[in-house]
Amino acid sequence: MSSVAQRRVVITGCGVISALGAGAPALAEALAAGRSGIALLDHLANVERGRRSSRHPAGARIDNRATKILGGYEHALLDPVSQYALAAAEEACEQSGLLAAQGLCEGAGVFVGTGMGGALSVERAYADMLGLGSAPRPLSILCAMNNAPASHLSMRLGLKGPNLSISTACASSTIAIGEAFRAIRLGRIACAVAGGTEACLVGGVLRAWESLRVLAQARADNPATSCRPFARTRDGIVLGEGAAMFVLESLESAVRRGAPLLAELLGYGATADASHIASPSVEGQVRAMQAALHDADLSPEEIDYVNAHGTATRVGDLCETLALKRVFGAHAHGVPISSTKSAHGHLLGASGAIELAASLAALRAAFLPATLNLDEEDPECDLDYVPNVPRHGIALRRFMSNSFAFGGSNAVLIGGRV
């Protein structure tokens, strides 16, 4: 721990948009009910050589027909990755009252994680050029660039402090939130809007993930069961889209202006495997969890719930199980752990943010989200993964949320009651 006096950092606003619905309450209600937002992605043309693909993957898609994100010119000119970020951030700011505190906005930071950026804009630009032989649309670069969501948040909300875009694959938003947490704790800024956004459910991205052979086979009889973390029958990732954003600020600032105190961020750890671009490392994950515990000045026994990275790959889930056993020791079989990706899908760069929102919901509503579709347990993944059914009436004090990424980036957040 640093000898420099550190501020306590709290969450005063949370906004979410996902396949489970618009708004943080929709996410909380779906998780508490054990409901999945995963379905067949039959909206995609998936054209290959002019012919429609015979197979549709499963995914957790936002239904824009039922959920109006933005209206007017913004809907036409912004890539969905920025639209989702704005929708979530506006909800978080409204709950927090950040925009009413104009003095804070002058120095408020924006920290946003995304893995793919404006994937739809990139795909359209290539389709225009290669399919029609015409030039890409004039705003293609401005829509597709990875820093577009953070930039639009800053402009829309009038936030004039540091503006950072983080792209470290599936750890992007956890690192974005962690770096905002550090900046506030060290007194560099008083508050920040931080989180992640992803809009990757487009044909080219899905084809690329299919070629990597890590996507789950869609279960045609019941597509909602396609994502099966920690199960013996797991066979890969189910991608999702959406955003989760938070208002973080010093406890002193929040109390002074009477903001809601949703939770406190207690610790953050980040490490690199430095070993393999795609294969996870038990050692790297162990060091990230231990770093977050050290940062929070907590022992493993003081963690009441872990939101696991849990992508439902054969190697990844086993690796995380081994890492959890290393970190928690004798307590490993006593701490409940779940992968909410089984409900909202894998949002790549936004996964850590939506999983922080899920953990926050569990903390505030006293329940444990389930790992859905865990009907057949893998003997090697033998921890308490809260199979199939949420547990209610569980008073949590502190939680851990894990994010482990391609490229070997590991990031862990710890939060708890204020």
MOZI-V256203 format. One record per residue. N is the residue number from 0. PHI is phi in whole degrees, 0 to 359 (* if undefined). BURIAL is b if it has 16 or more other ideal C-beta (glycine too) atoms within 10 Angstrom, else e. D_FIRST is the distance of its C-alpha to the first C-alpha in Angstrom with 1 decimal. Layout:
n=N phi=PHI burial=BURIAL d_first=D_FIRST
n=N phi=PHI burial=BURIAL d_first=D_FIRST
This chain:
n=0 phi=* burial=e d_first=0.0
n=1 phi=289 burial=e d_first=3.8
n=2 phi=282 burial=e d_first=6.5
n=3 phi=288 burial=e d_first=8.6
n=4 phi=302 burial=e d_first=10.0
n=5 phi=246 burial=e d_first=9.6
n=6 phi=279 burial=e d_first=12.7
n=7 phi=281 burial=e d_first=13.7
n=8 phi=242 burial=b d_first=15.6
n=9 phi=237 burial=b d_first=18.8
n=10 phi=263 burial=b d_first=21.7
n=11 phi=246 burial=b d_first=24.9
n=12 phi=202 burial=b d_first=27.3
n=13 phi=217 burial=b d_first=28.1
n=14 phi=228 burial=b d_first=31.0
n=15 phi=217 burial=b d_first=32.4
n=16 phi=224 burial=b d_first=35.5
n=17 phi=205 burial=b d_first=36.4
n=18 phi=294 burial=b d_first=39.3
n=19 phi=273 burial=b d_first=38.8
n=20 phi=130 burial=b d_first=39.7
n=21 phi=268 burial=b d_first=38.8
n=22 phi=106 burial=b d_first=36.1
n=23 phi=300 burial=b d_first=33.1
n=24 phi=300 burial=e d_first=35.5
n=25 phi=295 burial=b d_first=37.6
n=26 phi=298 burial=b d_first=34.7
n=27 phi=299 burial=b d_first=33.8
n=28 phi=295 burial=e d_first=37.5
n=29 phi=294 burial=b d_first=38.1
n=30 phi=294 burial=b d_first=35.2
n=31 phi=294 burial=b d_first=36.2
n=32 phi=268 burial=e d_first=39.8
n=33 phi=71 burial=e d_first=38.9
n=34 phi=260 burial=e d_first=40.7
n=35 phi=255 burial=b d_first=40.3
n=36 phi=255 burial=b d_first=40.8
n=37 phi=272 burial=b d_first=41.8
n=38 phi=209 burial=b d_first=45.4
n=39 phi=289 burial=b d_first=47.6
n=40 phi=269 burial=b d_first=47.1
n=41 phi=275 burial=e d_first=50.8
n=42 phi=279 burial=e d_first=50.5
n=43 phi=272 burial=b d_first=49.9
n=44 phi=288 burial=e d_first=52.9
n=45 phi=47 burial=b d_first=51.2
n=46 phi=283 burial=e d_first=54.1
n=47 phi=230 burial=e d_first=54.7
n=48 phi=54 burial=e d_first=57.8
n=49 phi=80 burial=e d_first=59.2
n=50 phi=242 burial=e d_first=59.0
n=51 phi=287 burial=e d_first=56.9
n=52 phi=296 burial=e d_first=54.5
n=53 phi=278 burial=e d_first=55.8
n=54 phi=232 burial=e d_first=52.4
n=55 phi=253 burial=b d_first=49.9
n=56 phi=284 burial=b d_first=46.2
n=57 phi=271 burial=b d_first=44.3
n=58 phi=196 burial=b d_first=41.6
n=59 phi=250 burial=b d_first=39.9
n=60 phi=255 burial=b d_first=41.6
n=61 phi=284 burial=b d_first=41.5
n=62 phi=271 burial=e d_first=45.1
n=63 phi=293 burial=e d_first=45.6
n=64 phi=288 burial=e d_first=49.1
n=65 phi=266 burial=e d_first=47.8
n=66 phi=235 burial=e d_first=44.7
n=67 phi=281 burial=e d_first=45.3
n=68 phi=275 burial=b d_first=42.2
n=69 phi=223 burial=b d_first=43.5
n=70 phi=252 burial=e d_first=47.0
n=71 phi=61 burial=e d_first=49.2
n=72 phi=294 burial=e d_first=48.4
n=73 phi=297 burial=e d_first=44.7
n=74 phi=297 burial=e d_first=45.6
n=75 phi=279 burial=e d_first=47.8
n=76 phi=259 burial=e d_first=45.7
n=77 phi=256 burial=b d_first=42.1
n=78 phi=297 burial=b d_first=41.1
n=79 phi=307 burial=b d_first=40.1
n=80 phi=298 burial=b d_first=36.5
n=81 phi=279 burial=b d_first=36.4
n=82 phi=301 burial=b d_first=38.5
n=83 phi=296 burial=b d_first=36.2
n=84 phi=299 burial=b d_first=33.1
n=85 phi=295 burial=b d_first=35.1
n=86 phi=299 burial=b d_first=36.3
n=87 phi=291 burial=b d_first=32.9
n=88 phi=293 burial=b d_first=31.3
n=89 phi=295 burial=b d_first=34.2
n=90 phi=297 burial=b d_first=33.9
n=91 phi=298 burial=b d_first=30.2
n=92 phi=292 burial=b d_first=30.9
n=93 phi=295 burial=e d_first=33.9
n=94 phi=296 burial=b d_first=32.0
n=95 phi=285 burial=b d_first=29.3
n=96 phi=76 burial=b d_first=31.8
n=97 phi=298 burial=b d_first=29.9
n=98 phi=291 burial=b d_first=33.1
n=99 phi=284 burial=e d_first=34.5
n=100 phi=266 burial=b d_first=31.7
n=101 phi=300 burial=e d_first=33.0
n=102 phi=297 burial=e d_first=30.7
n=103 phi=286 burial=b d_first=27.7
n=104 phi=299 burial=b d_first=29.5
n=105 phi=304 burial=e d_first=29.8
n=106 phi=245 burial=e d_first=26.2
n=107 phi=290 burial=b d_first=25.2
n=108 phi=270 burial=b d_first=23.9
n=109 phi=233 burial=b d_first=25.4
n=110 phi=230 burial=b d_first=23.5
n=111 phi=233 burial=b d_first=26.0
n=112 phi=254 burial=b d_first=26.1
n=113 phi=209 burial=b d_first=29.5
n=114 phi=271 burial=b d_first=30.7
n=115 phi=257 burial=b d_first=34.4
n=116 phi=63 burial=b d_first=34.7
n=117 phi=278 burial=b d_first=38.3
n=118 phi=296 burial=b d_first=40.0
n=119 phi=295 burial=b d_first=43.1
n=120 phi=294 burial=b d_first=43.7
n=121 phi=297 burial=b d_first=43.4
n=122 phi=298 burial=e d_first=45.8
n=123 phi=295 burial=b d_first=48.3
n=124 phi=296 burial=b d_first=48.3
n=125 phi=292 burial=e d_first=49.2
n=126 phi=296 burial=e d_first=51.7
n=127 phi=299 burial=e d_first=53.4
n=128 phi=284 burial=e d_first=53.6
n=129 phi=271 burial=e d_first=54.5
n=130 phi=273 burial=e d_first=56.4
n=131 phi=257 burial=e d_first=58.3
n=132 phi=75 burial=e d_first=58.3
n=133 phi=257 burial=e d_first=57.1
n=134 phi=288 burial=e d_first=54.2
n=135 phi=301 burial=b d_first=50.9
n=136 phi=299 burial=e d_first=50.4
n=137 phi=302 burial=e d_first=49.4
n=138 phi=264 burial=e d_first=46.1
n=139 phi=304 burial=b d_first=45.0
n=140 phi=297 burial=e d_first=42.3
n=141 phi=293 burial=b d_first=40.9
n=142 phi=278 burial=b d_first=40.8
n=143 phi=273 burial=b d_first=39.4
n=144 phi=298 burial=b d_first=36.6
n=145 phi=296 burial=b d_first=33.1
n=146 phi=269 burial=b d_first=31.9
n=147 phi=300 burial=b d_first=34.9
n=148 phi=301 burial=b d_first=33.2
n=149 phi=297 burial=b d_first=30.3
n=150 phi=295 burial=b d_first=33.0
n=151 phi=294 burial=b d_first=35.3
n=152 phi=298 burial=b d_first=32.6
n=153 phi=301 burial=b d_first=31.8
n=154 phi=290 burial=e d_first=35.6
n=155 phi=295 burial=b d_first=36.6
n=156 phi=260 burial=b d_first=34.0
n=157 phi=70 burial=e d_first=33.8
n=158 phi=265 burial=b d_first=30.1
n=159 phi=246 burial=e d_first=29.8
n=160 phi=273 burial=b d_first=26.1
n=161 phi=299 burial=b d_first=24.6
n=162 phi=235 burial=b d_first=26.4
n=163 phi=238 burial=b d_first=24.9
n=164 phi=246 burial=b d_first=26.6
n=165 phi=249 burial=b d_first=24.8
n=166 phi=227 burial=b d_first=27.0
n=167 phi=234 burial=b d_first=25.5
n=168 phi=53 burial=b d_first=28.1
n=169 phi=286 burial=b d_first=27.1
n=170 phi=261 burial=b d_first=23.4
n=171 phi=304 burial=b d_first=24.3
n=172 phi=285 burial=b d_first=23.7
n=173 phi=295 burial=b d_first=20.5
n=174 phi=292 burial=b d_first=19.0
n=175 phi=301 burial=b d_first=20.7
n=176 phi=294 burial=b d_first=19.2
n=177 phi=296 burial=b d_first=15.7
n=178 phi=288 burial=b d_first=16.1
n=179 phi=295 burial=b d_first=17.6
n=180 phi=303 burial=b d_first=14.8
n=181 phi=297 burial=b d_first=12.3
n=182 phi=297 burial=b d_first=15.1
n=183 phi=288 burial=b d_first=15.6
n=184 phi=298 burial=b d_first=12.1
n=185 phi=274 burial=e d_first=11.9
n=186 phi=83 burial=e d_first=15.4
n=187 phi=287 burial=e d_first=17.4
n=188 phi=220 burial=b d_first=19.7
n=189 phi=270 burial=b d_first=20.6
n=190 phi=202 burial=b d_first=21.6
n=191 phi=202 burial=b d_first=22.6
n=192 phi=260 burial=b d_first=25.1
n=193 phi=219 burial=b d_first=23.5
n=194 phi=166 burial=b d_first=24.9
n=195 phi=209 burial=b d_first=27.4
n=196 phi=212 burial=b d_first=31.2
n=197 phi=206 burial=b d_first=33.7
n=198 phi=218 burial=b d_first=37.5
n=199 phi=254 burial=b d_first=38.4
n=200 phi=274 burial=b d_first=41.4
n=201 phi=239 burial=b d_first=44.0
n=202 phi=305 burial=b d_first=46.4
n=203 phi=297 burial=e d_first=45.1
n=204 phi=296 burial=b d_first=41.6
n=205 phi=296 burial=b d_first=42.8
n=206 phi=296 burial=e d_first=45.2
n=207 phi=295 burial=e d_first=42.5
n=208 phi=292 burial=b d_first=40.4
n=209 phi=299 burial=e d_first=43.6
n=210 phi=294 burial=e d_first=44.2
n=211 phi=282 burial=e d_first=40.8
n=212 phi=63 burial=e d_first=42.1
n=213 phi=239 burial=b d_first=39.0
n=214 phi=278 burial=b d_first=40.6
n=215 phi=291 burial=b d_first=41.8
n=216 phi=286 burial=e d_first=45.6
n=217 phi=295 burial=b d_first=46.5
n=218 phi=270 burial=b d_first=48.2
n=219 phi=300 burial=e d_first=51.4
n=220 phi=288 burial=e d_first=52.4
n=221 phi=204 burial=e d_first=49.1
n=222 phi=303 burial=b d_first=46.8
n=223 phi=297 burial=b d_first=44.1
n=224 phi=264 burial=b d_first=43.5
n=225 phi=291 burial=b d_first=42.8
n=226 phi=265 burial=b d_first=39.0
n=227 phi=227 burial=b d_first=38.5
n=228 phi=299 burial=b d_first=34.8
n=229 phi=66 burial=b d_first=34.5
n=230 phi=275 burial=b d_first=38.3
n=231 phi=297 burial=e d_first=40.7
n=232 phi=267 burial=e d_first=42.6
n=233 phi=297 burial=b d_first=39.8
n=234 phi=217 burial=b d_first=40.9
n=235 phi=143 burial=b d_first=38.6
n=236 phi=279 burial=b d_first=36.9
n=237 phi=243 burial=b d_first=38.4
n=238 phi=284 burial=b d_first=37.3
n=239 phi=223 burial=b d_first=36.8
n=240 phi=221 burial=b d_first=36.4
n=241 phi=141 burial=b d_first=34.9
n=242 phi=206 burial=b d_first=31.9
n=243 phi=220 burial=b d_first=29.1
n=244 phi=228 burial=b d_first=27.5
n=245 phi=227 burial=b d_first=25.1
n=246 phi=262 burial=b d_first=24.5
n=247 phi=251 burial=b d_first=20.9
n=248 phi=203 burial=b d_first=20.2
n=249 phi=295 burial=b d_first=18.1
n=250 phi=302 burial=b d_first=19.1
n=251 phi=301 burial=e d_first=20.6
n=252 phi=296 burial=b d_first=22.8
n=253 phi=296 burial=b d_first=23.9
n=254 phi=293 burial=e d_first=24.9
n=255 phi=300 burial=e d_first=26.6
n=256 phi=258 burial=b d_first=28.9
n=257 phi=70 burial=e d_first=29.4
n=258 phi=285 burial=b d_first=28.0
n=259 phi=293 burial=e d_first=27.9
n=260 phi=259 burial=e d_first=24.6
n=261 phi=282 burial=b d_first=24.8
n=262 phi=188 burial=b d_first=21.4
n=263 phi=244 burial=b d_first=17.7
n=264 phi=276 burial=b d_first=15.4
n=265 phi=248 burial=b d_first=12.3
n=266 phi=200 burial=b d_first=10.8
n=267 phi=212 burial=b d_first=11.9
n=268 phi=225 burial=b d_first=12.4
n=269 phi=220 burial=b d_first=15.0
n=270 phi=219 burial=b d_first=16.8
n=271 phi=239 burial=b d_first=20.3
n=272 phi=292 burial=b d_first=22.9
n=273 phi=53 burial=e d_first=24.7
n=274 phi=224 burial=e d_first=27.6
n=275 phi=204 burial=e d_first=30.1
n=276 phi=288 burial=e d_first=30.9
n=277 phi=232 burial=e d_first=31.9
n=278 phi=270 burial=e d_first=31.1
n=279 phi=288 burial=b d_first=27.8
n=280 phi=239 burial=b d_first=25.7
n=281 phi=302 burial=b d_first=24.5
n=282 phi=299 burial=b d_first=21.9
n=283 phi=297 burial=b d_first=20.5
n=284 phi=293 burial=b d_first=20.4
n=285 phi=301 burial=b d_first=18.8
n=286 phi=295 burial=b d_first=15.9
n=287 phi=293 burial=b d_first=15.4
n=288 phi=295 burial=b d_first=15.5
n=289 phi=295 burial=b d_first=13.2
n=290 phi=296 burial=b d_first=10.6
n=291 phi=294 burial=b d_first=11.2
n=292 phi=297 burial=b d_first=11.1
n=293 phi=297 burial=e d_first=7.7
n=294 phi=297 burial=b d_first=6.5
n=295 phi=275 burial=b d_first=8.9
n=296 phi=57 burial=e d_first=8.2
n=297 phi=234 burial=b d_first=11.8
n=298 phi=265 burial=e d_first=14.4
n=299 phi=304 burial=b d_first=17.2
n=300 phi=293 burial=e d_first=19.6
n=301 phi=270 burial=e d_first=18.1
n=302 phi=266 burial=b d_first=19.1
n=303 phi=263 burial=b d_first=22.7
n=304 phi=201 burial=b d_first=23.7
n=305 phi=238 burial=b d_first=23.1
n=306 phi=269 burial=b d_first=24.8
n=307 phi=283 burial=b d_first=25.5
n=308 phi=296 burial=b d_first=26.2
n=309 phi=38 burial=b d_first=29.6
n=310 phi=273 burial=b d_first=32.0
n=311 phi=78 burial=b d_first=34.9
n=312 phi=269 burial=b d_first=35.4
n=313 phi=299 burial=e d_first=36.4
n=314 phi=285 burial=e d_first=33.7
n=315 phi=298 burial=b d_first=30.8
n=316 phi=293 burial=b d_first=31.1
n=317 phi=293 burial=b d_first=31.5
n=318 phi=300 burial=b d_first=28.5
n=319 phi=293 burial=b d_first=26.3
n=320 phi=301 burial=b d_first=27.9
n=321 phi=296 burial=b d_first=27.1
n=322 phi=294 burial=b d_first=23.5
n=323 phi=298 burial=b d_first=23.1
n=324 phi=296 burial=b d_first=24.8
n=325 phi=296 burial=b d_first=22.5
n=326 phi=286 burial=b d_first=19.3
n=327 phi=269 burial=b d_first=20.9
n=328 phi=57 burial=e d_first=23.2
n=329 phi=296 burial=e d_first=25.6
n=330 phi=278 burial=e d_first=24.3
n=331 phi=301 burial=b d_first=25.2
n=332 phi=277 burial=e d_first=28.8
n=333 phi=256 burial=e d_first=27.8
n=334 phi=264 burial=b d_first=25.7
n=335 phi=288 burial=b d_first=27.9
n=336 phi=225 burial=b d_first=27.3
n=337 phi=213 burial=b d_first=29.5
n=338 phi=249 burial=b d_first=30.2
n=339 phi=282 burial=b d_first=31.4
n=340 phi=302 burial=b d_first=32.7
n=341 phi=295 burial=b d_first=35.8
n=342 phi=253 burial=b d_first=36.5
n=343 phi=252 burial=b d_first=35.4
n=344 phi=77 burial=b d_first=35.5
n=345 phi=264 burial=b d_first=33.1
n=346 phi=272 burial=b d_first=32.3
n=347 phi=49 burial=b d_first=30.8
n=348 phi=296 burial=b d_first=28.5
n=349 phi=265 burial=b d_first=28.6
n=350 phi=299 burial=b d_first=28.0
n=351 phi=299 burial=b d_first=24.3
n=352 phi=292 burial=b d_first=25.1
n=353 phi=291 burial=b d_first=28.1
n=354 phi=285 burial=b d_first=26.2
n=355 phi=294 burial=b d_first=23.6
n=356 phi=298 burial=b d_first=26.6
n=357 phi=295 burial=b d_first=28.1
n=358 phi=295 burial=b d_first=25.1
n=359 phi=298 burial=b d_first=25.1
n=360 phi=299 burial=b d_first=28.9
n=361 phi=297 burial=b d_first=28.4
n=362 phi=298 burial=b d_first=25.9
n=363 phi=278 burial=e d_first=28.3
n=364 phi=255 burial=b d_first=31.6
n=365 phi=57 burial=e d_first=30.7
n=366 phi=215 burial=b d_first=31.8
n=367 phi=249 burial=b d_first=30.8
n=368 phi=298 burial=b d_first=32.0
n=369 phi=272 burial=b d_first=34.2
n=370 phi=271 burial=b d_first=34.4
n=371 phi=289 burial=b d_first=37.9
n=372 phi=67 burial=b d_first=40.6
n=373 phi=267 burial=b d_first=39.2
n=374 phi=277 burial=e d_first=42.6
n=375 phi=238 burial=e d_first=42.6
n=376 phi=287 burial=e d_first=39.5
n=377 phi=279 burial=b d_first=38.5
n=378 phi=302 burial=e d_first=38.4
n=379 phi=275 burial=e d_first=35.5
n=380 phi=249 burial=b d_first=33.5
n=381 phi=252 burial=e d_first=33.8
n=382 phi=271 burial=b d_first=30.8
n=383 phi=278 burial=e d_first=31.4
n=384 phi=267 burial=b d_first=31.7
n=385 phi=45 burial=b d_first=33.4
n=386 phi=292 burial=b d_first=36.7
n=387 phi=72 burial=e d_first=39.0
n=388 phi=235 burial=e d_first=38.8
n=389 phi=298 burial=b d_first=36.0
n=390 phi=251 burial=e d_first=35.2
n=391 phi=252 burial=e d_first=35.5
n=392 phi=75 burial=e d_first=34.5
n=393 phi=255 burial=b d_first=31.1
n=394 phi=276 burial=e d_first=28.6
n=395 phi=268 burial=b d_first=25.2
n=396 phi=252 burial=e d_first=21.9
n=397 phi=218 burial=b d_first=19.4
n=398 phi=226 burial=b d_first=20.1
n=399 phi=238 burial=b d_first=18.8
n=400 phi=233 burial=b d_first=20.6
n=401 phi=255 burial=b d_first=21.1
n=402 phi=222 burial=b d_first=22.6
n=403 phi=231 burial=b d_first=23.9
n=404 phi=235 burial=b d_first=26.1
n=405 phi=306 burial=b d_first=28.9
n=406 phi=91 burial=e d_first=27.7
n=407 phi=85 burial=b d_first=24.9
n=408 phi=272 burial=b d_first=22.2
n=409 phi=238 burial=b d_first=20.1
n=410 phi=216 burial=b d_first=18.0
n=411 phi=223 burial=b d_first=16.7
n=412 phi=243 burial=b d_first=16.0
n=413 phi=235 burial=b d_first=15.4
n=414 phi=224 burial=b d_first=17.1
n=415 phi=188 burial=b d_first=18.8
n=416 phi=293 burial=e d_first=20.9
n=417 phi=286 burial=e d_first=20.1
